[in-house]
């Protein structure tokens, strides 16, 4: 068999290909009760169970040609003209009917007009006028609002195209009981589609809700919980949870939520508690959490605590700190002095216990030519300035004048070094050895 779908339809029909190999998507001409029709193949040659076939089985006439496609385009143009003409005729006769769609046969011998109306309509005069205009067989069919939505199409409240115009083979029976089972609002504007009828999608999850309702207790059921007996006040079928009002709870305490597997149903639904034996409290359900695995080891001890451990293993450098031979960290300062042999001072030697008190900077021994020069800040104290007196004029030091005289007539300017707090300078004022100690 081959499966085909007609223009504007969602239902597949089976036809006998008569030994011709047809691929999906190809266009064919098939024989129907209304005559030859143009269709599109949705599934190629395949086997079908005999129970799925509606007898008598119609055959496929031929593969569609370019001439057949031009005929289809001409019929579409003819349908648009027939729609306008029919609306004018309806207005002339004053009929209370709404024209929905027009369908012309493939051979052009028949035109079908689809309309909606609240009741029965006498359209005999309308049919005579249309037959005299188109010179073809005229048929008027009254359809419902659901069929109207399927033919016209549109978007639902979910934002997607109508299910009936996209994939539904037929309309599903929907009732208000489905909305109650799914705990939906019974407001007609929220559970109704564009056609004004209940939404077809209410049928999709009905089986799942019915299955969950069998496992969960009804509202006002008497149950035993891990915290004591109580009555069920509300049930969430999707999460399979319930809210219970405990007997031991006060009027101001909120209701507690339990899973279906955590409670023991003593009475399902409304009723009396007389003669009901209350069993022991069931165990509370606890979800098992998966053990977390890490690809890399985690540093459990902070590095600032790890540095104080005496028997700690060799550690990596953290924030510029280095590990010594005895396991204690030693921070290397920029510009530190190195001992003989190219190794940093203190390396390879037994380390001394660290002290948190800052150590005073060591002073280098003065040079021979600088022994007689007074240190900075030495000498007699400067006398206080008298009020109204001008500040003394500072003269350039001799050593600086001598340095300025050297060179090819260029004035050598000496940059004044900043005075470090707590540091002492070697030599006199502004000499060559005026750098702070240890710099």
Secondary structure, DSSP 8 states (H G I E B T S, - for coil): -EEEEETT----EEEB-TT----TT-EEEEEETTEEEEEEEEE-S----GGG--SS--BEEEE--HHHHHHHHHHHHHHHHHHHHHHHHHHHHT---EEEEEEE-TTSSEEEEEEE-SS----HHHHHHHHHHH-SEEEEEE--HHHHHHHH--B-TTSSB-HHHHT-SS-----HHHHHHTT----HHHHB-TTSSB-GGGGTTHHHHHHHHHHS--TT-EEEETTEEEEEEEEETTTTEEEEEETTS-TTS--EEEETTT-EEEESSS---TT-------------------SS----S-HHHHTT-TT------BTTEEE-TTS-EEE--TT--B-TTS-BTTTTS------SS----------GGGSSS--TT-SS------TT---------HHHHHHHHSSSS-----------TT--BSSSTT-TT-SBTT-
